[in-house]
Amino acid sequence: MASSTKKETDWILIAAVILLASFGLIMIYSASYVIGFDRHNGDYLYFFKKQLQWIVISSVFFIFFMMFPYRLYQKLVFPIVLVSFISLGLVLTPLGYEVKGATRWINLGFTNLQPSEFVKLWMIIYLAHVYSRKQTYINQFVRGVLPPLIIIVGIFALIMAQPDLGTASLILAVAGLMVFCSGAKMFHLISLASISGFVVWTYAKSEVYRMNRITGFMDPFADETGTGYQLIQSYIAMAHGGVSGAGFGQSVQKLFYLPEAHTDFILSIVAEELGMLGVLFVFLCLGTIVFRGIVIGTRASTPFGSLLAFGISFQIALQICLNVGAMSGVLPITGIPLPFMSYGGSSLMITAISLGILANIARSSRKKTEENSVELTKVS
C-alpha cells in the first residue's frame, strides 16, 4: 500500500519544535550577549553561535531518528545499559570536567559532553523494552517490577556521585511513571515512591548546602545575598516584565544580576522582556509537544512504542515543571534546563533525538493503522 509522507508525519509536533527552538535561540542571544562580550573577548555573539551550531547538529539527529525504526532499539538494549554505566563512570575519572563544584561533564577537547543527559533517554528505552515484555506478570513485584529497577538504582547512585540530585531524581520519577503505565499494582507504586522519597531526602540532609538549596526557595528573603539571591533576582525580572514586558533586549537582570540567565533561568528573561505573553507562547509550544507525545503513546502499535512515547513525554513534562517551578519559587532550584530554551548542547541534542523518536513512533503507528484499514476493506 502506498501512503503519502504528509499523512504519516506529525506536523503539529514538528511545527512546535521548530517554533520553540527558533524562539529559544533568539532569547539566548538576548540573554547572553552582555556576558558573551564580557567573558569572551568582546564576542557578544559567542553563546548565540554556539547554540546555533548545536541546533544545526540536533536538527540532523532529529531527522535521522525520525526515520530510524524505533523497534530496532530493543536489539540495542544491552549496549545502551553498558554505555550508560561506562559514560557515567568516566565522569568520575580524570576525564571528568568540573564546573562550580560539580563534575558532570566529560572533556572531549573540542567540547564538553554531559553523559547524564543521554542516560535519561537511554533508561527510558531500557525500561520501555523490559516492561513491554513483562506485561503478563507485571503485577508480580519480585519478578515483574523489581529487576529493571536495580539498574535504575545503579544509575541513580552514579549520578548522585557527581553530584546531580536534580537529574537523578528526574530519572527516578520518570521510572516510577513508566512502571505505573506498565500496569503495576498501586501498592507497589506507593511503596517504591515512599522508598525513593526517603532516599532522596536522606541524601539531601547529608550536606548543609544541599538542604539550604532545597529549603531556600521557601523563604529566599531570609538569606538575600546567599541561597535566596538567584530566586529574588528572578522575582525582580518577572515583576519588571509584567504582562507585556519591558521590550526585547531591555532586560536589566541579565546585566550580571541574575546568575545563569541564559541557561536555567532563561524563562525569567523571557518574562522580563516579553512579559507573560512571551511566557504563554513558550508554554503553548511546550504543552503542544507534551500533548502530542501522549497522543502518540496512546496510538502506538506496540507496547514498547507506547511506553517509549509515554516515557519521553513524561521526562519533558517533568523537566518543564522542575525548571518553571524553580524560577517561580514553587520548587527548589535543581539546575534542570528548560527544553529547547536553555543554552546547552547536550540537553538540546538529546531532546531533539527524543522527539525524533516520538515522530518515528507516530509515523509507524499511522502506517500500521492505514495497513489495517486496507486489510479490513479487502475482507469486506
HUVENMO-V27813 format. One record per pair of residues at least 4 apart in sequence whose C-alpha atoms are under 6 Angstrom apart, sorted by the first residue. I is the first residue (numbers start at 1). J is the second residue. If there is no record, write none. Layout:
i = <I:I>
j = <J:J>
//
This chain:
i = <8:8:9:11:13:16:17:20:21:24:27:28:28:29:29:30:31:31:32:32:33:33:35:36:36:36:36:37:37:37:45:54:54:55:58:58:61:62:62:62:65:65:66:66:66:66:74:77:79:83:84:85:87:91:91:92:95:95:96:96:96:97:97:97:97:98:98:102:102:103:104:104:105:105:105:106:106:107:108:114:117:118:119:124:124:127:128:128:128:128:129:132:132:134:134:137:138:138:139:139:140:141:141:142:152:156:159:159:160:160:165:166:174:180:204:204:205:212:214:216:216:216:217:217:220:223:223:224:224:225:233:234:237:237:238:238:240:241:241:241:241:241:241:242:243:243:244:244:245:245:245:245:246:246:247:247:248:250:251:253:253:254:254:260:260:261:261:262:262:263:263:264:264:266:270:271:271:271:274:283:287:288:290:293:294:296:296:297:297:297:300:300:300:301:304:307:309:310:314:320:320:321:323:323:325:325:325:326:326:326:337:338:340:345>
j = <363:366:363:15:289:285:21:24:340:341:31:32:262:33:48:249:254:262:36:262:44:45:39:40:43:44:46:42:43:44:49:58:345:59:349:352:353:352:353:356:356:357:356:357:359:360:129:126:83:87:119:89:115:96:106:96:106:107:103:105:106:103:105:106:107:102:103:162:163:162:114:162:112:113:114:112:113:112:112:346:347:350:123:128:311:131:132:304:307:308:304:303:304:138:144:144:144:184:184:185:144:145:146:146:156:168:164:168:164:165:169:334:315:184:210:211:211:216:332:220:227:228:329:332:228:227:228:228:229:229:258:268:268:272:271:272:272:245:246:271:272:273:275:275:275:276:274:275:272:273:274:275:250:273:273:274:273:273:273:257:258:258:261:264:265:265:266:266:343:342:343:337:342:342:274:275:276:279:278:287:291:292:313:313:310:300:362:306:309:310:305:306:365:365:308:311:358:314:318:324:338:325:336:338:329:330:331:331:332:333:342:342:348:349>
//
